[in-house]
């Protein structure tokens, strides 16, 4: 992970990143503030941008060989129209600049700040710093030859408040922790590996407990057992706890931890299975948040629950038509073995409720239907509590992560009606994302609860301005924003 340092003075640098806002008027002239460059260099750069047709759109970059006294090269990053620019757009703009700086083999990098506008000085600087760190990330663990061996390791961020840079570094580190887990091939990130990653987070302020098959069977967690028994890899149940101030709010985070999803006996087609190492992105988000929680010291108590298993096709795999009895005593008719995430989360929600939290938030790459509805840039937000939903949505906006609240339609519960069990795990093609939420609500009950279907934004096939193709670490920053806001 690259380091970002706040500085007040620009020293000679290899690459200087500056931002240009897209014009909101018909003259299409860029809005530019390049005080870090000499007057002559600024004029020459403006002429070059006009000649090249640079518009200042988010994600657009241009490298200019300045030969200025302050910078050998200037990397101009578009940051969109001022009226539309938010945290998400700013992270994307800075991320695109960071990725471009790596691409051109920058050795020493400095970066200016775009106008703060409606974001305010601290949030603006934090978003730029996060974008720089997240954009520079590469998952190269399995490469014998590193592509960018000479690339920069730090950025001097001009005029950034120290607190903003420190928070950005913490949030980004948690996000990259999650990315590393998601990007690791399933053969090296089985349930036991997730458990080991969790154990490494244990310390004076973070308690970690892992149940293996014996403890899980003793708790009669039939959902997790049923899904996990088709694999040679033993299923695990991971619990984490951060103890906040006495009497503070208790927030439970449940993350789906299916480390590989073949679809079970309802096996996926080959092209649908290629990215299924990412089916533990909910678990990765929870672990990513816990990896930095002790540095943020939130007032609230935070619990983490991760049901970890592989959904495979072994001889003992759950069969369509089987009935599983969960830890709550409720039974599930499994009529689709590829709707497994909700089954393991049912047990997770039951165990979470035993600790009597004030709120439960579950995160899961649950349904392709949510991706059809919202695409790969927006997560579905379902909740039985307006205040909780509003809090998560606001945290997402502060973090630069997109959520859209979806309805929970009570009438659709009929789709999940079983003739032989309390509920079946799939009700067919229609309203699939809502069905998933309705299923989970059976175990959440009246408890204030939110379900985040992150199937779309947890993974990117084509890459994003702030992320190479692969796991994005989505929702870590939202969780951190949310829990640090509790008790304030």
C-alpha positions as CSV (number, residue, x, y, z in Angstrom):
1,X,0.0,0.0,0.0
2,X,1.4,3.4,-0.9
3,X,1.8,6.1,1.8
4,X,0.2,9.5,1.6
5,X,1.9,12.4,3.5
6,X,0.5,15.8,4.0
7,X,2.8,18.6,3.0
8,X,2.6,22.4,2.7
9,X,5.5,22.9,0.3
10,X,6.1,21.3,-3.1
11,X,9.6,19.9,-3.6
12,X,10.9,19.0,-7.0
13,X,8.9,15.9,-8.2
14,X,8.8,13.5,-11.0
15,X,5.0,13.7,-11.5
16,X,2.7,16.4,-10.2
17,X,-1.0,15.5,-10.2
18,X,-3.4,18.4,-10.7
19,X,-7.2,18.4,-11.2
20,X,-9.3,20.1,-13.8
21,X,-13.1,20.4,-13.3
22,X,-15.4,19.9,-16.3
23,X,-17.1,23.2,-17.3
24,X,-20.7,23.6,-16.5
25,X,-21.2,26.3,-19.2
26,X,-21.4,26.1,-23.0
27,X,-18.0,27.5,-23.6
28,X,-16.5,24.2,-22.4
29,X,-13.5,25.9,-20.8
30,X,-11.9,23.9,-18.0
31,X,-12.0,25.2,-14.4
32,X,-8.4,24.9,-13.3
33,X,-6.4,25.9,-10.2
34,X,-2.7,25.1,-10.7
35,X,-1.0,27.3,-8.1
36,X,1.7,24.7,-7.8
37,X,3.0,25.4,-11.3
38,X,4.7,28.5,-12.5
39,X,2.6,31.0,-14.5
40,X,4.3,30.2,-17.7
41,X,3.8,26.4,-17.2
42,X,0.1,26.9,-16.4
43,X,-0.5,28.9,-19.6
44,X,1.3,26.3,-21.7
45,X,-0.6,23.4,-20.0
46,X,-3.9,25.1,-20.6
47,X,-3.1,25.5,-24.3
48,X,-2.1,21.8,-24.5
49,X,-5.4,20.7,-22.8
50,X,-7.4,22.8,-25.2
51,X,-5.5,21.4,-28.2
52,X,-5.9,17.8,-27.0
53,X,-9.7,18.3,-26.4
54,X,-9.4,17.4,-22.7
55,X,-12.8,17.8,-21.1
56,X,-12.2,17.2,-17.4
57,X,-14.5,14.2,-17.1
58,X,-14.1,11.9,-14.2
59,X,-11.6,9.2,-15.1
60,X,-10.0,11.2,-17.9
61,X,-6.2,11.8,-17.6
62,X,-3.5,13.5,-19.6
63,X,0.3,13.4,-19.1
64,X,2.2,16.6,-20.0
65,X,6.0,16.9,-20.1
66,X,6.3,20.2,-18.3
67,X,10.0,20.7,-17.5
68,X,8.8,23.1,-14.9
69,X,10.9,24.0,-11.9
70,X,8.5,22.1,-9.7
71,X,7.7,19.0,-11.8
72,X,9.2,17.2,-14.8
73,X,5.7,15.8,-15.8
74,X,2.2,17.0,-14.9
75,X,-0.6,14.5,-14.8
76,X,-4.0,16.2,-15.2
77,X,-7.0,14.3,-13.9
78,X,-10.6,15.2,-14.7
79,X,-12.8,15.5,-11.7
80,X,-16.2,16.3,-13.3
81,X,-18.6,19.2,-12.8
82,X,-18.3,21.0,-9.5
83,X,-22.1,20.8,-8.9
84,X,-22.1,17.0,-9.3
85,X,-18.8,16.2,-7.6
86,X,-19.2,14.1,-4.4
87,X,-16.9,11.7,-2.5
88,X,-17.4,8.9,-5.0
89,X,-16.5,11.1,-7.9
90,X,-13.5,12.5,-6.1
91,X,-12.2,9.1,-5.2
92,X,-12.6,8.0,-8.8
93,X,-10.8,11.0,-10.2
94,X,-7.8,10.5,-7.8
95,X,-7.8,6.8,-8.4
96,X,-7.6,7.3,-12.1
97,X,-4.6,9.6,-11.6
98,X,-2.9,7.1,-9.3
99,X,-3.3,4.3,-11.7
100,X,-2.0,6.4,-14.6
101,X,1.0,7.4,-12.5
102,X,1.8,3.8,-11.9
103,X,1.3,3.0,-15.6
104,X,3.9,5.6,-16.6
105,X,6.4,4.4,-14.0
106,X,6.4,7.5,-11.8
107,X,9.2,7.4,-9.2
108,X,8.2,10.4,-7.1
109,X,4.7,11.8,-7.0
110,X,3.0,14.9,-5.5
111,X,-0.7,15.8,-5.7
112,X,-2.6,19.0,-5.4
113,X,-6.2,19.1,-4.1
114,X,-9.2,20.0,-6.3
115,X,-11.5,22.8,-5.0
116,X,-13.3,21.4,-1.9
117,X,-16.7,22.8,-3.0
118,X,-19.6,21.2,-1.1
119,X,-17.4,18.5,0.3
120,X,-15.6,20.7,2.7
121,X,-11.8,20.8,3.2
122,X,-11.4,17.6,5.3
123,X,-13.8,15.3,3.3
124,X,-12.3,16.5,0.0
125,X,-8.7,15.8,1.1
126,X,-9.8,12.4,2.6
127,X,-11.4,11.4,-0.7
128,X,-8.4,12.4,-2.7
129,X,-6.0,10.4,-0.4
130,X,-8.3,7.3,-0.5
131,X,-8.4,7.5,-4.3
132,X,-4.7,7.7,-4.6
133,X,-4.2,4.7,-2.3
134,X,-7.0,2.6,-3.7
135,X,-6.0,3.3,-7.3
136,X,-2.4,2.3,-6.8
137,X,-3.3,-1.1,-5.4
138,X,-2.2,-4.2,-7.3
139,X,-2.8,-7.8,-6.4
140,X,0.5,-9.2,-7.5
141,X,1.0,-12.0,-5.0
142,X,1.1,-14.7,-7.6
143,X,3.3,-12.9,-10.2
144,X,7.0,-14.0,-10.4
145,X,7.7,-10.7,-12.2
146,X,6.4,-7.4,-10.9
147,X,5.1,-5.2,-13.7
148,X,5.8,-1.9,-12.0
149,X,8.9,-2.5,-10.0
150,X,10.1,1.1,-10.2
151,X,6.7,2.7,-9.4
152,X,6.2,5.2,-6.6
153,X,5.6,4.1,-3.0
154,X,4.3,7.4,-1.6
155,X,2.6,10.6,-2.5
156,X,3.0,14.1,-1.1
157,X,-0.5,15.6,-0.8
158,X,-0.3,19.4,-0.9
159,X,-2.4,21.3,1.7
160,X,-4.2,18.2,3.1
161,X,-5.3,18.3,6.8
162,X,-3.3,15.7,8.8
163,X,-6.5,14.1,10.2
164,X,-8.0,13.6,6.8
165,X,-4.9,11.8,5.6
166,X,-4.7,9.6,8.6
167,X,-8.4,8.6,8.3
168,X,-8.0,7.9,4.6
169,X,-5.0,5.7,5.3
170,X,-7.0,3.7,7.9
171,X,-10.1,3.3,5.7
172,X,-8.0,2.3,2.7
173,X,-6.0,-0.2,4.6
174,X,-9.2,-1.9,5.7
175,X,-10.5,-1.9,2.1
176,X,-7.3,-3.4,0.7
177,X,-7.4,-6.1,3.4
178,X,-10.7,-7.1,2.0
179,X,-9.5,-6.9,-1.5
180,X,-6.6,-9.2,-0.8
181,X,-9.0,-11.8,0.7
182,X,-11.4,-11.6,-2.2
183,X,-8.7,-11.8,-4.9
184,X,-7.0,-14.8,-3.4
185,X,-7.8,-18.0,-5.3
186,X,-10.3,-20.2,-3.5
187,X,-7.8,-23.0,-3.2
188,X,-5.8,-20.7,-0.9
189,X,-8.7,-19.0,0.8
190,X,-10.9,-21.9,2.0
191,X,-13.0,-21.5,5.2
192,X,-10.0,-22.4,7.4
193,X,-7.9,-19.7,5.8
194,X,-10.7,-17.1,6.5
195,X,-10.6,-18.4,10.1
196,X,-6.8,-17.9,10.3
197,X,-7.1,-14.4,8.9
198,X,-9.6,-13.6,11.6
199,X,-7.4,-15.0,14.3
200,X,-4.6,-12.7,13.3
201,X,-6.8,-9.7,14.1
202,X,-7.2,-10.8,17.7
203,X,-5.7,-8.4,20.3
204,X,-6.4,-6.6,23.5
205,X,-9.4,-4.9,22.0
206,X,-10.6,-7.4,19.5
207,X,-11.8,-10.8,20.6
208,X,-11.9,-13.7,18.0
209,X,-13.6,-17.1,18.4
210,X,-13.7,-19.8,15.8
211,X,-16.0,-22.8,15.9
212,X,-15.1,-25.9,13.9
213,X,-17.5,-28.6,12.8
214,X,-17.9,-30.1,16.3
215,X,-19.0,-26.8,17.9
216,X,-21.2,-26.0,14.9
217,X,-22.9,-29.4,15.1
218,X,-23.4,-28.9,18.9
219,X,-25.2,-25.6,18.1
220,X,-27.4,-27.5,15.6
221,X,-26.5,-25.0,12.8
222,X,-28.1,-27.1,10.1
223,X,-28.0,-24.4,7.5
224,X,-24.3,-24.1,7.6
225,X,-23.8,-27.8,8.0
226,X,-26.1,-28.6,5.1
227,X,-24.3,-26.2,2.6
228,X,-20.8,-27.0,3.8
229,X,-20.9,-30.8,4.0
230,X,-20.5,-31.3,0.2
231,X,-16.9,-30.1,0.5
232,X,-13.7,-31.7,1.8
233,X,-12.9,-28.4,3.4
234,X,-14.4,-28.2,6.9
235,X,-16.9,-25.4,7.5
236,X,-16.2,-22.8,10.2
237,X,-18.1,-20.2,12.1
238,X,-16.1,-17.0,13.0
239,X,-17.0,-14.5,15.7
240,X,-15.3,-11.2,16.4
241,X,-16.0,-8.6,19.0
242,X,-14.9,-5.0,19.6
243,X,-16.0,-3.8,23.1
244,X,-17.1,-0.2,23.0
245,X,-18.1,2.1,25.9
246,X,-20.2,0.6,28.6
247,X,-23.9,1.0,27.8
248,X,-23.2,2.0,24.2
249,X,-25.1,0.7,21.2
250,X,-24.4,-2.8,20.0
251,X,-24.1,-3.4,16.3
252,X,-23.8,-6.9,14.8
253,X,-22.3,-7.4,11.3
254,X,-23.0,-10.7,9.6
255,X,-20.9,-11.5,6.4
256,X,-21.6,-14.3,4.0
257,X,-18.4,-16.4,3.8
258,X,-18.9,-18.8,0.9
259,X,-15.3,-19.1,-0.1
260,X,-16.2,-20.9,-3.4
261,X,-19.6,-21.4,-4.9
262,X,-19.9,-24.1,-7.5
263,X,-23.7,-23.8,-7.2
264,X,-23.8,-27.2,-5.5
265,X,-25.7,-29.9,-7.3
266,X,-27.6,-27.1,-9.1
267,X,-24.2,-26.5,-10.6
268,X,-23.3,-23.2,-12.3
269,X,-22.2,-23.0,-15.9
270,X,-18.4,-22.7,-16.4
271,X,-18.6,-18.9,-17.2
272,X,-20.7,-18.3,-14.1
273,X,-18.2,-20.0,-11.8
274,X,-15.0,-18.2,-12.8
275,X,-15.4,-15.4,-10.3
276,X,-17.0,-17.4,-7.5
277,X,-14.0,-16.9,-5.2
278,X,-15.6,-13.5,-4.6
279,X,-18.7,-15.1,-2.9
280,X,-17.1,-14.4,0.5
281,X,-17.0,-10.6,-0.2
282,X,-19.5,-10.0,2.7
283,X,-17.2,-11.8,5.1
284,X,-14.2,-9.9,3.7
285,X,-15.9,-6.6,4.3
286,X,-16.5,-7.6,8.0
287,X,-12.9,-8.7,8.4
288,X,-11.7,-5.6,6.6
289,X,-13.6,-3.4,9.1
290,X,-12.3,-5.3,12.1
291,X,-8.7,-5.2,10.8
292,X,-8.6,-1.4,11.5
293,X,-11.4,-1.0,14.1
294,X,-8.9,-0.7,17.1
295,X,-7.4,2.4,15.4
296,X,-10.7,4.1,15.1
297,X,-12.0,3.2,18.6
298,X,-15.7,3.6,17.9
299,X,-17.9,4.2,21.0
300,X,-20.3,1.3,20.1
301,X,-19.7,-2.4,20.6
302,X,-19.4,-4.2,17.4
303,X,-19.9,-8.0,16.8
304,X,-18.9,-9.9,13.7
305,X,-20.3,-13.2,12.6
306,X,-19.1,-15.1,9.5
307,X,-20.5,-18.5,8.4
308,X,-17.7,-19.9,6.2
309,X,-18.1,-22.8,3.9
310,X,-17.6,-24.1,0.3
311,X,-20.7,-24.9,-1.7
312,X,-19.5,-28.0,-3.6
313,X,-20.8,-31.1,-5.3
314,X,-19.3,-33.9,-3.3
315,X,-21.2,-37.1,-2.5
316,X,-22.6,-35.7,0.7
317,X,-23.7,-32.4,-0.8
318,X,-27.2,-31.2,0.1
319,X,-29.7,-32.4,-2.5
320,X,-32.6,-30.5,-4.0
321,X,-35.7,-31.3,-1.9
322,X,-33.7,-31.9,1.3
323,X,-34.9,-30.2,4.5
324,X,-32.4,-28.5,6.8
325,X,-33.2,-27.6,10.4
326,X,-31.4,-24.4,11.4
327,X,-30.2,-23.3,14.8
328,X,-33.4,-21.4,15.4
329,X,-35.4,-24.6,14.9
330,X,-37.0,-23.3,11.7
331,X,-36.7,-25.6,8.7
332,X,-35.7,-24.9,5.1
333,X,-36.6,-26.8,2.0
334,X,-33.7,-26.5,-0.3
335,X,-35.2,-26.4,-3.8
336,X,-32.1,-24.6,-5.2
337,X,-28.6,-25.5,-3.9
338,X,-27.3,-22.3,-5.6
339,X,-29.3,-20.2,-3.3
340,X,-26.9,-21.1,-0.5
341,X,-25.8,-17.8,1.0
342,X,-29.2,-17.1,2.6
343,X,-29.1,-20.6,4.2
344,X,-25.8,-20.1,6.0
345,X,-26.8,-16.5,7.0
346,X,-29.9,-17.8,8.6
347,X,-27.8,-19.6,11.2
348,X,-25.6,-16.5,11.5
349,X,-28.5,-14.3,12.3
350,X,-29.7,-16.7,14.9
351,X,-26.4,-16.7,16.7
352,X,-26.1,-12.9,16.4
353,X,-29.5,-12.4,18.0
354,X,-28.4,-14.5,21.0
355,X,-25.9,-11.6,21.8
356,X,-28.8,-9.2,21.9
357,X,-27.5,-6.5,19.6
358,X,-29.4,-3.3,19.0
359,X,-29.0,-3.6,15.2
360,X,-28.0,-6.3,12.8
361,X,-26.4,-5.6,9.4
362,X,-25.8,-8.5,7.0
363,X,-23.7,-8.2,3.9
364,X,-23.8,-10.8,1.1
365,X,-23.2,-11.3,-2.6
366,X,-26.6,-12.8,-2.5
367,X,-28.4,-12.5,-5.8
368,X,-27.7,-11.9,-9.5
369,X,-31.2,-10.4,-9.5
370,X,-29.9,-7.4,-7.6
371,X,-27.2,-6.9,-10.2
372,X,-29.8,-7.0,-13.0
373,X,-31.8,-4.4,-11.1
374,X,-29.0,-2.0,-10.0
375,X,-26.0,-2.9,-12.1
376,X,-22.4,-3.4,-10.8
377,X,-22.0,0.0,-9.2
378,X,-24.8,0.0,-6.7
379,X,-25.7,-2.3,-3.7
380,X,-29.3,-3.1,-2.7
381,X,-30.3,-1.9,0.7
382,X,-33.2,-3.7,2.4
383,X,-34.3,-2.9,6.0
384,X,-37.2,-3.2,8.4
385,X,-36.1,0.0,10.2
386,X,-36.1,3.4,8.6
387,X,-33.6,4.9,10.9
388,X,-31.1,2.1,10.3
389,X,-31.6,2.3,6.6
390,X,-31.1,6.1,6.6
391,X,-27.9,5.8,8.7
392,X,-26.4,3.2,6.3
393,X,-27.3,5.3,3.3
394,X,-25.8,8.4,4.8
395,X,-22.6,6.5,5.8
396,X,-22.4,5.2,2.2
397,X,-22.5,8.8,0.8
398,X,-19.8,9.9,3.2
399,X,-17.7,6.9,2.2
400,X,-18.3,7.3,-1.6
401,X,-20.2,3.9,-1.9
402,X,-23.6,3.7,-3.5
403,X,-26.6,2.1,-2.0
404,X,-30.3,2.1,-3.2
405,X,-33.1,1.2,-0.8
406,X,-35.2,-1.6,-2.1
407,X,-38.7,-2.6,-1.0
408,X,-39.6,-5.6,1.1
409,X,-42.9,-6.7,-0.4
410,X,-44.7,-8.8,2.2
411,X,-47.0,-10.4,-0.5
412,X,-44.0,-12.0,-2.2
413,X,-43.5,-14.2,0.9
414,X,-45.9,-16.6,-0.7
415,X,-43.3,-17.4,-3.3
416,X,-41.2,-19.0,-0.5
417,X,-44.0,-21.1,0.9
418,X,-43.0,-24.7,1.3
419,X,-45.4,-27.7,1.4
420,X,-43.1,-29.7,3.8
421,X,-41.0,-27.1,5.7
422,X,-41.3,-23.7,7.2
423,X,-39.8,-22.0,4.2
424,X,-38.1,-22.8,0.9
425,X,-34.9,-21.1,-0.1
426,X,-35.9,-20.0,-3.6
427,X,-39.2,-18.9,-5.0
428,X,-38.3,-18.9,-8.7
429,X,-37.2,-16.2,-11.1
430,X,-39.2,-13.1,-10.3
431,X,-38.2,-10.5,-7.6
432,X,-35.1,-12.6,-6.7
433,X,-33.4,-9.9,-4.6
434,X,-36.6,-9.2,-2.7
435,X,-37.1,-12.9,-2.1
436,X,-33.6,-13.1,-0.6
437,X,-34.3,-10.3,1.8
438,X,-37.7,-11.8,2.8
439,X,-36.0,-15.1,3.5
440,X,-33.4,-13.5,5.8
441,X,-36.1,-11.4,7.5
442,X,-37.6,-14.7,8.8
443,X,-34.5,-15.0,11.0
444,X,-34.1,-11.2,11.7
445,X,-37.7,-11.0,12.9
446,X,-38.6,-7.6,14.5
447,X,-35.0,-6.9,15.4
448,X,-33.8,-3.7,13.6
449,X,-32.0,-5.2,10.7
450,X,-30.6,-4.3,7.3
451,X,-29.5,-6.6,4.4
452,X,-26.9,-5.3,2.0
453,X,-26.9,-7.2,-1.3
454,X,-23.4,-6.3,-2.6
455,X,-23.4,-8.8,-5.5
456,X,-22.8,-6.1,-8.0
457,X,-20.2,-3.7,-6.6
458,X,-18.2,-6.3,-4.7
459,X,-16.4,-7.3,-7.9
460,X,-15.4,-5.6,-11.2
461,X,-14.6,-7.5,-14.4
462,X,-13.4,-4.5,-16.3
463,X,-11.8,-2.5,-13.6
464,X,-12.7,0.9,-12.2
465,X,-10.8,4.2,-12.0
466,X,-9.8,3.3,-8.4
467,X,-9.6,-0.5,-8.7
468,X,-8.0,-3.0,-11.0
469,X,-10.2,-5.9,-12.2
470,X,-11.2,-8.1,-9.2
471,X,-12.4,-7.6,-5.7
472,X,-13.2,-4.0,-4.8
473,X,-13.4,-4.2,-1.0
474,X,-16.9,-2.6,-1.3
475,X,-18.7,-1.7,2.0
476,X,-15.7,-1.7,4.3
477,X,-15.6,2.1,4.2
478,X,-19.4,2.4,4.7
479,X,-19.2,0.1,7.7
480,X,-16.4,2.1,9.2
481,X,-18.3,5.4,8.6
482,X,-21.4,3.9,10.1
483,X,-19.9,2.4,13.3
484,X,-17.8,5.5,14.0
485,X,-20.9,7.7,13.8
486,X,-22.7,5.7,16.5
487,X,-22.8,7.4,19.9
488,X,-21.9,10.8,18.5
